[in-house]
Amino acid sequence: ARKLIQASETYAVLNRQAVLGFRSNYALRLYELGALRLHRRQATWRGDMTALRAALGVPPEVYTDFAQLRRKVLEKAKAEIDQLAHFRVEWREIRQGRTVAEIEFRFEPKDAPELIATVDELERHSGGRKQRRDGSVESVSLAAPTLSAAKSGTAAKTNGETFPSGTIRFGAEELAAIGRRSGGGWDIDLIADGFRSQMGSRLEKLRGPKLISAWTGFCEGWVTRRGRAQ
């Protein structure tokens, strides 16, 4: 994981805490794939079994039965990603007769409350994470801080500040910059109104990294759901 952080050309869109949190190399590879697709505004990936194995780093002689591949690779990778990443992943199996010929992944950004839960999970000790994920110890935390938040380095600058009740164009430079960078050309105050509406009373409690993560994720999700502004 550390080698990936240092060497990957996609480092700018990867979240360091999430990368180091994965226990499965397959989850890490799928996370990298999903992060890149979402960064490029492409929510899906489709490939045959050869492409799937290449994408996730699964040797051809390992898990030759698809039921094993599903159980040992896909399901475990999905569980980790859904807990630690800033998006969720689902897949569709495309069959030729009874044989699974292709897989289509769909990556969906999490909403702001889920992102806050992920920030909390990543700040916890990794011990007990699987139990939390399985729901056998505590309620599972479902989300992860967004890549852009880690990239921007703005979290420290917003410690103690809450989200403005009015325009974010003046006096909230960091939040406005995130809106312009991640909001797909939409009016940043329009996105901010949607953010306030979704968060409700929880917004008053958001500060620092959690505010940055939630706001960035909401902006990215806004574009994914509505497309870029025309």
C-alpha positions in Angstrom: 0.0 0.0 0.0 2.8 2.5 0.9 4.5 1.7 -2.4 1.3 2.5 -4.2 1.0 5.8 -2.4 4.6 6.7 -3.3 4.7 5.4 -6.9 1.3 5.5 -8.4 0.7 8.1 -11.0 -2.9 8.3 -9.6 -1.7 9.4 -6.2 -3.5 12.7 -6.5 -6.9 11.0 -6.5 -6.2 8.4 -3.8 -6.9 9.0 -0.1 -3.9 8.0 2.0 -5.9 6.9 5.1 -8.1 4.7 3.0 -5.2 3.1 1.1 -3.4 2.2 4.3 -6.6 0.9 5.8 -7.3 -1.9 3.3 -6.3 -5.4 4.3 -7.0 -7.0 0.9 -4.8 -6.3 -2.1 -7.8 -7.0 -4.3 -9.8 -4.3 -2.4 -6.9 -1.9 -2.9 -6.8 -2.5 -6.6 -10.6 -2.2 -7.0 -10.4 1.0 -4.9 -7.8 2.5 -7.2 -9.9 1.5 -10.2 -13.1 3.1 -8.7 -11.3 6.3 -7.6 -9.9 6.8 -11.1 -13.3 6.2 -12.8 -15.1 8.6 -10.5 -12.4 11.2 -10.9 -13.0 11.0 -14.7 -16.8 11.1 -14.2 -17.1 7.6 -15.4 -19.1 5.6 -13.0 -18.8 2.1 -14.5 -16.1 -0.4 -15.6 -16.8 -3.5 -17.7 -14.5 -6.3 -18.7 -14.2 -10.0 -19.4 -12.6 -12.4 -16.9 -9.1 -11.8 -18.3 -9.5 -8.1 -17.9 -11.0 -8.5 -14.4 -8.1 -10.6 -13.2 -5.6 -8.1 -14.7 -7.4 -5.2 -13.1 -7.5 -6.8 -9.6 -4.2 -8.6 -9.8 -5.7 -12.1 -9.6 -3.4 -14.8 -11.1 -5.1 -17.0 -13.7 -4.5 -20.1 -11.7 -6.1 -18.8 -8.6 -9.8 -19.1 -7.9 -10.5 -20.7 -11.3 -14.1 -21.3 -10.3 -16.1 -18.1 -10.5 -18.1 -18.9 -7.3 -14.7 -18.9 -5.5 -13.6 -15.7 -7.2 -16.9 -14.0 -6.2 -16.6 -15.1 -2.5 -12.8 -14.7 -2.0 -12.2 -11.6 -4.1 -15.3 -9.6 -5.1 -17.3 -9.9 -1.9 -14.4 -9.2 0.4 -13.2 -6.3 -1.7 -16.7 -4.8 -1.8 -17.0 -5.1 2.0 -13.8 -3.2 2.6 -14.5 -0.5 0.0 -18.0 0.1 1.3 -16.6 0.7 4.7 -13.5 2.7 4.0 -13.8 4.4 0.6 -15.6 7.6 -0.5 -17.8 5.5 -2.8 -19.7 2.2 -2.8 -19.3 -0.5 -5.4 -21.8 -2.9 -6.9 -21.3 -5.4 -9.8 -23.4 -7.1 -12.4 -22.5 -10.5 -13.8 -23.1 -10.8 -17.6 -23.5 -14.4 -18.6 -23.2 -16.5 -21.7 -25.4 -19.4 -20.9 -24.5 -20.5 -17.4 -21.0 -19.0 -17.6 -20.1 -15.6 -16.3 -18.4 -14.0 -19.3 -18.1 -10.3 -18.1 -18.3 -8.2 -15.0 -19.6 -4.6 -14.8 -18.7 -2.6 -11.8 -20.7 0.5 -10.8 -19.1 3.0 -8.5 -21.4 5.4 -6.6 -20.2 8.3 -4.4 -21.5 8.3 -0.9 -23.6 11.1 0.4 -22.4 13.5 3.1 -23.7 11.6 6.2 -22.0 8.4 5.0 -18.8 10.3 4.4 -18.8 11.6 7.9 -19.2 8.0 9.2 -16.2 7.0 7.1 -14.1 9.7 8.5 -15.0 8.4 12.0 -14.1 4.8 11.0 -10.8 5.8 9.5 -9.9 7.7 12.7 -10.6 4.6 14.8 -8.0 1.9 15.5 -8.0 -0.8 12.8 -8.5 -3.5 15.5 -12.1 -4.5 15.4 -12.7 -3.0 12.0 -13.8 -6.3 10.5 -16.2 -6.9 13.4 -17.6 -3.4 13.0 -18.0 -4.1 9.3 -19.8 -7.4 10.0 -21.9 -5.7 12.7 -20.8 -8.2 15.3 -19.3 -5.5 17.7 -20.6 -2.1 16.9 -22.7 -0.6 14.2 -20.8 -0.5 10.9 -19.4 2.7 9.6 -20.2 2.9 5.9 -18.1 5.7 4.3 -14.7 7.2 3.6 -13.2 10.7 3.2 -13.0 11.9 -0.3 -9.9 11.9 -2.3 -10.1 15.6 -3.1 -10.3 16.5 0.6 -7.0 14.7 1.2 -5.5 16.2 -1.9 -6.6 19.8 -1.1 -4.9 19.9 2.3 -7.5 22.3 3.5 -8.8 20.4 6.5 -6.4 22.1 9.0 -7.4 25.5 7.8 -11.1 25.0 8.6 -10.7 23.6 12.2 -13.4 25.3 14.4 -15.3 26.8 11.5 -18.8 25.8 10.6 -20.5 25.9 7.2 -21.7 29.4 6.3 -25.5 30.1 6.5 -25.3 32.4 3.5 -23.2 32.7 0.4 -19.9 30.8 0.3 -18.4 33.1 -2.3 -17.1 35.5 0.2 -15.4 34.7 3.5 -15.3 31.0 2.9 -12.5 30.7 0.3 -11.5 27.1 1.0 -15.1 25.9 0.7 -15.7 28.0 -2.4 -12.6 26.6 -4.0 -13.7 23.0 -3.3 -17.1 23.8 -4.8 -15.5 25.3 -8.0 -13.1 22.4 -8.3 -15.5 19.5 -7.6 -18.9 21.0 -8.5 -18.8 20.4 -12.3 -19.4 24.1 -13.1 -22.6 24.4 -11.1 -23.3 27.5 -9.1 -21.5 26.9 -5.8 -24.3 28.6 -3.8 -26.9 26.3 -5.4 -24.8 23.3 -4.3 -24.4 24.8 -0.9 -28.1 25.1 -0.5 -28.5 21.4 -1.4 -25.8 20.5 1.2 -27.5 22.5 3.9 -30.9 20.8 3.1 -29.4 17.3 3.2 -27.4 17.8 6.4 -30.1 19.6 8.4 -29.2 20.1 12.1 -26.1 17.9 11.7 -24.4 20.7 9.8 -23.9 22.7 13.0 -21.6 19.9 14.4 -19.4 19.6 11.4 -15.9 21.2 11.6 -12.4 20.5 10.3 -11.7 17.3 8.3 -15.3 16.1 8.6 -16.7 19.3 7.2 -14.2 19.2 4.3 -14.9 15.5 3.6 -18.6 15.9 3.7 -18.7 19.0 1.5 -16.3 17.6 -1.1 -18.1 14.4 -1.3 -21.5 16.2 -1.7 -20.0 18.3 -4.5 -18.7 15.2 -6.3 -22.0 13.3 -5.8 -23.9 16.3 -7.1 -22.0 16.1 -10.4 -22.4 12.4 -10.6 -26.1 12.6 -10.2 -26.8 15.6 -12.3 -23.9 15.8 -14.7 -21.8 18.8 -15.5 -23.4 22.2 -15.8 -24.3 23.1 -19.4 
